[in-house]
Amino acid sequence: MGYGGKLEEQQRARELRAKSWTLADIAEELAVAKSSVSRWVRDVDFVPNPRRTARNRPPNKLQRAKAAEIESCRAEGVARIGTLSEREFLVAGLGLYAGDGAKTGSTVQFSNSNPRMIAFFCAWLREFLQPDESTLRLRLYLHDDLDLVAAESFWSELCRIPAGQFHRAHRPPAKPTIRGNRHYYGCCHVRYSSVRDLRTILGLMEAVLLLPSAPDIPG
């Protein structure tokens, strides 16, 4: 049938290509295959513009619909969860630790790039384990082209841990192939040495799995 049924999309694709949009951006904007876009615009003259990305233009219809659905689900989640009881707070923190915490060795360790998860974990740690504040340590994973001073200040204030208690940051080199939405403040690693507290966390995690409502796993 050819592409007679998509004349409007073809024309729009050619207009966008002339404005230096990438094939991927055009395909996303028009909700068509990138291979189709390539055929439609192969003879269009344009000046390559590597800075032209989806982040530089207003969201399209599909992106707006996605954002609306995400916001609706977030609002529903907030209404459904409400306020956490002390027991729910305990169990929620165990869930976070089960996903991103260390399970071996003699050190309590939790890593994440999401500031709210790090803040949640620090509040949970202080609420239920009450560690000696002077033993808490932070280490950042931050690409070497990002501002270390700003990152340390951010995490120090968020976690209420003095900058003097930071380990030396890991600074891997930035690469052009790394995705554009890097975390400006990096990934934060919270830790302190206490084999007793680590065993307490692991024991509580095991208790959750032994609850009557937990699924029965064979073997």
C-alpha positions in Angstrom: 0.0 0.0 0.0 3.0 2.3 0.3 2.7 5.3 2.6 -0.3 7.1 1.0 -2.2 6.7 4.2 0.3 8.8 6.2 0.9 11.8 4.0 0.4 14.2 6.9 3.0 12.3 9.0 5.4 12.3 6.1 5.1 16.0 5.6 5.5 16.7 9.3 8.5 14.4 9.4 10.2 16.3 6.6 9.5 19.6 8.3 11.0 18.4 11.6 14.0 16.9 9.8 14.7 20.2 8.1 14.8 21.7 11.6 17.6 19.1 12.5 15.4 16.8 14.6 16.9 13.3 14.9 15.2 10.3 13.3 14.5 8.9 16.8 12.9 12.2 18.0 10.7 12.4 14.9 9.6 8.8 15.3 8.7 9.4 18.9 6.9 12.7 18.1 4.7 11.1 15.4 4.4 7.6 17.0 5.7 5.8 13.9 8.6 3.5 13.2 12.1 5.0 12.9 12.6 3.0 9.7 9.6 4.8 8.2 10.9 8.2 9.2 14.2 7.3 7.6 12.6 6.6 4.3 10.4 9.7 4.4 13.2 12.1 5.0 16.2 10.6 3.2 16.4 13.4 0.7 15.9 16.3 3.2 18.8 18.6 3.7 19.6 19.4 7.4 22.4 20.5 9.6 23.2 17.9 12.3 22.4 19.1 15.7 23.6 16.7 18.4 22.0 18.8 21.2 18.5 18.3 19.8 16.9 15.8 22.1 13.4 15.0 23.4 14.3 17.1 26.5 14.5 20.3 24.5 11.0 20.4 23.2 7.5 20.3 24.7 6.0 16.8 25.5 3.9 15.2 22.8 0.5 13.7 23.2 1.7 10.3 24.3 4.2 11.8 26.8 1.5 14.0 28.3 -0.9 11.0 28.6 1.9 9.0 30.3 2.7 11.9 32.7 -1.0 12.2 33.6 -1.3 8.5 34.3 1.8 8.5 36.5 0.5 11.5 38.5 -2.9 9.8 38.8 -1.3 6.6 40.2 0.9 8.7 42.5 -2.1 10.4 44.0 -4.0 7.2 44.3 -1.0 5.7 46.1 -0.7 8.6 48.6 -4.5 8.3 49.4 -4.3 4.5 49.7 -1.2 4.4 52.0 -2.0 7.4 54.2 0.1 7.6 57.3 2.4 4.8 58.3 2.1 3.3 61.8 5.3 2.5 63.7 5.0 -1.2 62.6 4.4 -0.3 59.0 7.3 2.1 59.1 9.5 -0.7 60.4 8.4 -3.2 57.7 8.7 -0.6 54.9 12.3 0.1 55.9 13.0 -3.6 55.9 11.7 -3.8 52.4 14.0 -1.0 51.3 17.0 -2.7 52.9 16.1 -6.1 51.4 16.4 -4.4 48.0 19.4 -2.1 48.4 21.1 -3.1 51.6 24.2 -5.3 52.3 23.3 -8.7 53.7 26.8 -10.0 54.5 29.8 -8.9 56.4 29.7 -6.9 59.6 28.5 -3.5 58.3 25.1 -2.0 57.8 25.1 -0.5 54.3 22.5 1.1 52.1 22.9 2.7 48.6 20.6 4.6 46.4 20.6 7.6 44.0 17.0 8.7 45.1 17.3 11.3 47.8 13.9 10.4 49.3 14.9 6.8 49.7 18.1 7.8 51.4 16.3 10.2 53.7 13.7 7.5 54.5 16.4 5.0 55.3 18.3 7.4 57.6 15.1 8.2 59.5 14.3 4.5 59.7 17.8 3.7 61.0 17.7 6.3 63.7 14.1 5.3 64.7 14.7 1.6 65.2 18.4 1.0 65.6 19.6 4.3 67.1 23.2 4.1 65.9 26.0 6.2 67.4 25.9 9.2 65.2 29.7 9.5 65.1 29.9 6.1 63.5 27.8 6.9 60.5 29.6 7.3 57.2 28.7 8.4 53.7 30.5 7.7 50.4 29.4 9.2 47.0 29.6 7.7 43.6 29.8 10.8 41.4 31.1 11.2 37.8 34.2 13.4 37.7 32.6 16.2 35.6 30.0 16.9 38.4 30.4 19.2 41.4 31.6 17.2 44.3 31.4 20.1 46.8 27.7 20.7 45.9 27.0 17.0 46.1 28.6 16.5 49.5 26.8 19.6 50.8 23.5 18.2 49.5 23.8 14.7 51.0 25.3 16.0 54.3 22.3 18.3 54.9 19.8 15.6 53.8 21.2 12.8 55.9 22.3 15.1 58.8 25.8 13.6 58.7 28.8 16.0 58.8 31.0 16.3 55.8 33.9 15.2 58.0 32.3 11.7 58.1 32.4 11.2 54.4 34.7 8.7 52.8 36.6 9.7 49.7 34.2 9.8 46.8 34.4 7.4 43.9 34.8 9.6 40.8 34.5 7.5 37.6 35.2 9.4 34.4 32.2 10.7 32.5 31.7 9.1 29.1 29.8 10.4 26.0 27.9 7.1 25.9 26.5 7.5 29.4 22.8 8.4 29.3 21.9 12.0 29.6 19.8 11.8 32.8 22.7 11.3 35.1 22.0 12.0 38.8 23.5 15.4 39.5 24.3 14.6 43.1 25.4 11.0 42.4 24.6 7.8 44.3 24.9 7.9 48.1 26.2 5.0 50.1 25.3 5.1 53.9 27.2 2.7 56.2 28.4 2.1 59.7 30.1 -0.9 61.3 27.8 -2.9 63.6 27.5 -6.7 63.2 24.8 -6.7 65.9 22.6 -4.2 64.0 23.1 -6.0 60.7 22.0 -9.3 62.3 19.1 -7.5 63.9 18.0 -6.2 60.4 18.4 -9.7 58.8 16.5 -11.3 61.7 13.6 -8.8 61.2 13.6 -9.5 57.5 13.4 -13.2 58.1 10.5 -12.7 60.5 8.6 -10.9 57.8 9.1 -13.8 55.5 7.8 -16.2 58.2 4.5 -14.4 58.7 1.3 -16.4 58.0 0.5 -14.1 55.1 3.9 -14.7 53.4 3.8 -17.1 50.4 4.9 -20.7 51.1 8.1 -21.4 49.1 8.8 -25.1 48.6 12.2 -26.4 49.7 
